[in-house]
Amino acid sequence: MAETTTLQVLVRYFAAAEEAAGVPEESLPAVATVGELKSVLLERYGDAMAKVLASGSFLVDGVVSRDDGRPLGARVDVLPPFAGG
């Protein structure tokens, strides 16, 4: 009998992203890329998350990315836009 493994990705939310999701972190069925994760988050959280993702970014393996094609690992952080100064 073949064993089925469901891979998960830990998604951590910060500031406005946490507000939009309503939780600080959650495990989601693994998706392959930043773009696929965006689609999942938009479907789950709608307009509130869309506003965050429009100018926010993702921290993947310690590297900030907005590239929809970037592969994901086991953990990704959803970062809202930050004001600089």
Backbone as CSV, one residue per row, in Angstrom:
resi,resn,N_x,N_y,N_z,CA_x,CA_y,CA_z,C_x,C_y,C_z
1,MET,0.836,-1.178,0.000,0.000,0.000,0.000,0.885,1.246,0.000
2,ALA,0.621,2.161,-0.919,1.437,3.369,-1.046,1.121,4.348,0.077
3,GLU,2.155,4.983,0.572,1.987,5.954,1.640,1.809,7.334,1.015
4,THR,0.818,8.076,1.490,0.568,9.420,0.977,1.052,10.426,2.009
5,THR,1.850,11.371,1.572,2.349,12.405,2.454,1.775,13.745,2.019
6,THR,1.133,14.437,2.952,0.631,15.772,2.659,1.662,16.764,3.161
7,LEU,2.289,17.466,2.253,3.282,18.457,2.629,2.583,19.737,3.029
8,GLN,3.180,20.419,3.974,2.623,21.665,4.478,3.671,22.761,4.390
9,VAL,3.192,23.984,4.345,4.075,25.134,4.434,3.582,25.969,5.615
10,LEU,4.515,26.369,6.482,4.179,27.239,7.606,4.199,28.670,7.080
11,VAL,3.065,29.345,7.204,2.947,30.729,6.751,2.806,31.599,7.988
12,ARG,3.748,32.535,8.145,3.700,33.453,9.284,3.317,34.832,8.762
13,TYR,2.428,35.496,9.494,1.917,36.799,9.084,2.391,37.872,10.049
14,PHE,2.687,39.056,9.523,3.159,40.157,10.343,2.329,41.408,10.085
15,ALA,2.055,42.153,11.171,1.358,43.442,11.135,0.049,43.354,10.346
16,ALA,-0.097,44.129,9.281,-1.350,44.168,8.511,-1.683,42.806,7.904
17,ALA,-0.684,42.011,7.590,-0.936,40.668,7.060,-1.593,39.802,8.126
18,GLU,-1.147,39.940,9.372,-1.758,39.190,10.477,-3.201,39.651,10.695
19,GLU,-3.419,40.951,10.611,-4.784,41.469,10.730,-5.683,40.875,9.650
20,ALA,-5.210,40.826,8.439,-6.004,40.313,7.316,-6.316,38.829,7.484
21,ALA,-5.338,38.064,7.985,-5.525,36.620,8.148,-6.267,36.270,9.439
22,GLY,-6.134,37.132,10.441,-6.775,36.867,11.726,-6.006,35.908,12.610
23,VAL,-4.834,35.481,12.172,-3.974,34.592,12.953,-2.516,34.986,12.706
24,PRO,-1.623,34.727,13.672,-0.217,35.065,13.455,0.510,34.087,12.531
25,GLU,0.020,32.849,12.470,0.632,31.852,11.589,-0.327,30.695,11.405
26,GLU,-0.101,29.948,10.335,-0.901,28.748,10.076,-0.143,27.849,9.119
27,SER,-0.497,26.573,9.153,0.058,25.618,8.198,-0.955,25.426,7.087
28,LEU,-0.483,25.545,5.864,-1.329,25.369,4.693,-0.776,24.232,3.856
29,PRO,-1.636,23.588,3.077,-1.108,22.584,2.147,-0.032,23.244,1.277
30,ALA,1.064,22.548,1.112,2.213,23.122,0.413,1.865,23.522,-1.016
31,VAL,2.338,24.685,-1.385,2.265,25.163,-2.755,3.698,25.370,-3.222
32,ALA,3.900,25.391,-4.513,5.259,25.382,-5.042,5.916,26.760,-5.123
33,THR,5.122,27.815,-5.347,5.721,29.127,-5.622,5.021,30.242,-4.851
34,VAL,5.663,31.398,-4.829,5.076,32.597,-4.234,3.743,32.914,-4.913
35,GLY,3.681,32.809,-6.227,2.451,33.108,-6.957,1.305,32.191,-6.558
36,GLU,1.590,30.908,-6.374,0.551,29.969,-5.943,0.082,30.298,-4.523
37,LEU,1.012,30.671,-3.656,0.642,31.053,-2.300,-0.242,32.297,-2.321
38,LYS,0.111,33.268,-3.138,-0.716,34.477,-3.262,-2.153,34.106,-3.621
39,SER,-2.307,33.226,-4.584,-3.644,32.807,-5.002,-4.424,32.184,-3.855
40,VAL,-3.765,31.323,-3.086,-4.414,30.676,-1.943,-4.835,31.730,-0.915
41,LEU,-3.932,32.664,-0.620,-4.232,33.680,0.388,-5.355,34.607,-0.060
42,LEU,-5.370,34.969,-1.329,-6.443,35.824,-1.841,-7.789,35.117,-1.771
43,GLU,-7.793,33.833,-2.082,-9.032,33.055,-2.018,-9.541,32.941,-0.579
44,ARG,-8.622,32.733,0.351,-9.001,32.553,1.765,-9.417,33.847,2.445
45,TYR,-8.710,34.950,2.151,-8.866,36.170,2.941,-9.368,37.387,2.167
46,GLY,-9.537,37.281,0.867,-10.184,38.327,0.080,-9.488,39.675,0.059
47,ASP,-10.329,40.726,0.069,-9.848,42.087,-0.138,-8.838,42.561,0.899
48,ALA,-9.026,42.170,2.155,-8.086,42.612,3.192,-6.670,42.131,2.877
49,MET,-6.541,40.869,2.454,-5.222,40.339,2.113,-4.748,40.907,0.774
50,ALA,-5.663,41.150,-0.142,-5.281,41.720,-1.445,-4.565,43.055,-1.260
51,LYS,-5.040,43.863,-0.315,-4.403,45.164,-0.051,-2.979,44.978,0.467
52,VAL,-2.779,43.984,1.316,-1.439,43.712,1.863,-0.524,43.220,0.746
53,LEU,-1.014,42.268,-0.055,-0.175,41.656,-1.086,0.137,42.598,-2.239
54,ALA,-0.687,43.622,-2.438,-0.462,44.568,-3.542,0.885,45.273,-3.415
55,SER,1.308,45.537,-2.173,2.594,46.224,-2.008,3.480,45.564,-0.966
56,GLY,3.058,44.431,-0.443,3.863,43.698,0.528,4.846,42.769,-0.165
57,SER,5.470,41.909,0.614,6.445,40.975,0.048,6.455,39.695,0.883
58,PHE,7.272,38.749,0.455,7.401,37.460,1.120,8.856,37.259,1.506
59,LEU,9.072,36.680,2.665,10.421,36.321,3.097,10.535,34.810,2.938
60,VAL,11.332,34.400,1.946,11.493,32.985,1.608,12.956,32.619,1.808
61,ASP,13.226,31.706,2.713,14.601,31.294,2.993,15.500,32.487,3.306
62,GLY,14.961,33.438,4.061,15.752,34.593,4.479,15.928,35.663,3.428
63,VAL,15.269,35.520,2.277,15.406,36.490,1.195,14.039,37.088,0.883
64,VAL,13.946,38.414,0.894,12.695,39.089,0.552,12.447,38.941,-0.942
65,SER,11.217,38.565,-1.288,10.898,38.327,-2.691,9.498,38.807,-3.026
66,ARG,9.345,39.319,-4.241,8.037,39.624,-4.814,7.860,38.837,-6.113
67,ASP,8.779,37.943,-6.384,8.784,37.159,-7.622,7.800,36.003,-7.514
68,ASP,6.727,36.047,-8.319,5.709,34.999,-8.274,6.258,33.614,-8.598
69,GLY,7.369,33.540,-9.309,7.943,32.255,-9.684,8.899,31.675,-8.663
70,ARG,9.189,32.429,-7.610,10.158,31.953,-6.607,9.616,30.715,-5.893
71,PRO,10.404,29.645,-5.852,9.983,28.430,-5.140,9.928,28.663,-3.629
72,LEU,8.987,27.993,-2.989,8.844,28.084,-1.538,9.508,26.901,-0.863
73,GLY,9.850,27.090,0.399,10.352,25.999,1.222,9.290,25.609,2.236
74,ALA,9.719,25.245,3.436,8.795,24.801,4.476,8.173,25.969,5.237
75,ARG,8.776,27.167,5.115,8.258,28.328,5.838,8.375,29.574,4.983
76,VAL,7.356,30.427,5.080,7.375,31.703,4.374,6.708,32.739,5.268
77,ASP,7.256,33.933,5.277,6.687,35.034,6.057,6.019,36.011,5.101
78,VAL,4.804,36.434,5.437,4.086,37.416,4.639,4.303,38.758,5.305
79,LEU,4.963,39.664,4.592,5.354,40.959,5.148,4.528,42.069,4.505
80,PRO,3.958,42.942,5.317,3.239,44.091,4.762,4.257,45.119,4.264
81,PRO,3.779,46.125,3.544,4.715,47.181,3.164,5.208,47.895,4.430
82,PHE,6.477,48.231,4.447,7.063,48.915,5.600,7.430,50.332,5.202
83,ALA,7.204,51.269,6.118,7.629,52.640,5.887,9.107,52.731,6.249
84,GLY,9.853,53.379,5.419,11.284,53.541,5.695,11.544,54.906,6.312
85,GLY,12.734,55.043,6.845,13.033,56.358,7.399,14.381,56.414,8.004
